[in-house]
Amino acid sequence: FFFAPCGPTPAELPVCPGAAHCLAAAMYRPTMPSSEPIQRITRSMGLAPLDPHAAQLLAGDVEYRMKEVIQEAAKFMRHAGRTCLQVEDVNYALQLKGCLPIYGLSCGPAPAFKSVALSSGQKVFYIDDPIISLKDALQQPIPAMREEPPAVSCHWL
């Protein structure tokens, strides 16, 4: 998609430290939907190529749906008093539309990486996991069971 400004330029927007996607992404709207991503997706799924006109119509519908979700997510963002659009805002907007949330992404704190220098001079980065004693883990009380039985549901993942 091509983006054209519909509000202030990114330089005029407030800086959002620590967030990957700010209001700048929501302030820019697609002006001309491209059918190439739709064609690429159909090819990757092993389907027959779409008619260019049908792909263009489908791209327009995708653009409309994305704009709806971004507008709803921006409402959640403003209601929270933030200027940074976060993954949770998009998840709430998707939930409002009756869609599944985005899995695997969150806006939690960034993990603290440590590094070790190898003999070759290269650095290897890792996340330091706490060491838990097996004796201490076994001596902790067992959590109470829930009163209602666990529910089983199907999910596409």
C-alpha positions in Angstrom: 0.0 0.0 0.0 1.1 3.6 -0.6 0.7 6.0 2.3 -0.1 9.7 1.9 -0.4 12.2 4.8 -3.9 13.0 6.1 -2.8 14.9 9.1 0.4 16.2 10.7 3.7 14.9 9.3 5.7 12.4 11.4 8.0 15.2 12.5 5.1 17.1 14.0 3.8 14.1 16.0 4.9 13.5 19.6 7.7 11.0 20.0 6.7 7.7 21.6 9.7 6.2 23.4 9.8 2.4 23.6 6.8 1.7 21.3 7.3 0.2 17.9 4.2 1.7 16.3 2.9 5.2 17.1 0.1 7.3 16.1 2.0 8.1 12.9 1.0 4.8 11.4 -2.7 5.5 12.2 -2.5 9.1 10.8 -1.4 7.9 7.4 -4.0 6.3 5.2 -3.7 4.1 2.1 -4.6 6.1 -1.0 -4.4 3.5 -3.7 -4.8 -0.1 -2.7 -2.5 -2.4 -4.6 -3.7 -5.8 -5.8 -0.2 -7.3 -5.7 -0.3 -8.4 -2.1 -3.6 -10.1 -2.8 -2.1 -11.9 -5.9 0.9 -12.9 -3.8 -1.3 -14.4 -1.1 -3.4 -16.4 -3.5 -0.2 -17.7 -5.2 1.3 -18.7 -1.8 -2.0 -20.6 -1.0 -1.7 -22.6 -4.2 -4.9 -21.0 -5.7 -5.5 -20.1 -9.3 -4.5 -16.5 -10.1 -7.2 -13.9 -9.5 -8.6 -11.7 -12.2 -6.8 -8.3 -11.8 -10.1 -6.5 -11.4 -11.3 -9.0 -8.7 -7.9 -8.6 -6.9 -8.3 -4.8 -7.0 -11.8 -5.0 -5.5 -10.6 -7.4 -2.8 -7.7 -5.1 -2.0 -10.1 -2.2 -1.6 -12.2 -4.3 0.9 -9.1 -5.2 2.8 -8.1 -1.5 3.0 -11.6 -0.6 4.3 -11.5 -3.4 7.0 -8.0 -2.4 8.1 -9.0 1.3 8.3 -12.0 0.3 10.5 -9.8 -1.7 12.9 -7.2 1.1 13.1 -9.9 3.7 13.8 -11.3 1.5 16.6 -7.8 0.9 18.0 -7.1 4.7 17.9 -10.3 5.1 20.0 -9.0 2.7 22.6 -5.6 4.5 22.5 -7.2 7.9 23.1 -9.4 6.6 25.8 -6.3 5.3 27.7 -4.8 8.8 27.3 -1.9 7.6 25.2 -0.5 8.9 21.9 1.1 5.5 21.0 -0.9 2.8 19.3 -0.2 -0.5 21.0 -0.9 -4.1 20.2 -3.4 -4.3 23.0 -5.4 -1.5 21.4 -5.5 -3.4 18.1 -6.5 -6.6 20.0 -9.4 -4.8 21.7 -10.5 -3.4 18.3 -10.4 -6.9 16.8 -12.3 -8.3 19.7 -14.9 -5.6 19.3 -15.3 -6.6 15.6 -15.6 -10.3 16.6 -12.2 -11.3 15.3 -9.4 -13.3 16.8 -6.6 -11.3 18.5 -3.0 -11.1 17.3 -1.0 -13.9 18.9 2.7 -13.7 19.7 2.9 -9.9 20.0 2.7 -7.8 23.2 3.9 -4.5 24.5 5.4 -5.9 27.7 8.8 -4.8 29.0 11.7 -5.7 26.7 13.7 -8.7 27.9 17.1 -7.9 29.4 19.9 -9.4 27.3 23.3 -10.4 28.6 26.4 -11.1 26.5 29.3 -13.5 26.7 32.4 -13.0 24.7 33.6 -16.1 22.8 37.3 -17.0 22.3 36.9 -15.9 18.7 36.0 -12.4 19.8 32.3 -12.6 18.9 29.6 -11.8 21.4 26.7 -14.2 22.1 23.6 -12.6 23.6 21.2 -14.5 25.8 18.3 -13.9 28.2 19.3 -14.7 31.7 16.9 -17.2 33.2 16.6 -17.4 37.0 18.0 -20.6 38.5 15.3 -22.4 40.6 16.3 -25.0 43.1 14.3 -28.3 42.7 14.1 -28.6 46.4 12.6 -25.1 46.8 10.1 -25.8 43.9 8.9 -29.0 45.5 8.5 -27.4 48.9 6.1 -24.7 47.7 2.4 -25.3 48.4 0.3 -26.7 45.6 -2.1 -24.1 44.2 -5.8 -24.7 45.0 -7.9 -26.3 42.3 -10.6 -24.2 40.5 -14.1 -24.9 41.6 -15.5 -25.2 38.0 -14.1 -28.0 35.8 -11.7 -26.9 33.0 -13.3 -26.1 29.7 -12.1 -27.5 26.4 -12.4 -25.5 23.2 -11.0 -25.8 19.7 -8.8 -23.2 18.2 -7.3 -22.8 14.7 -3.7 -22.7 16.1 
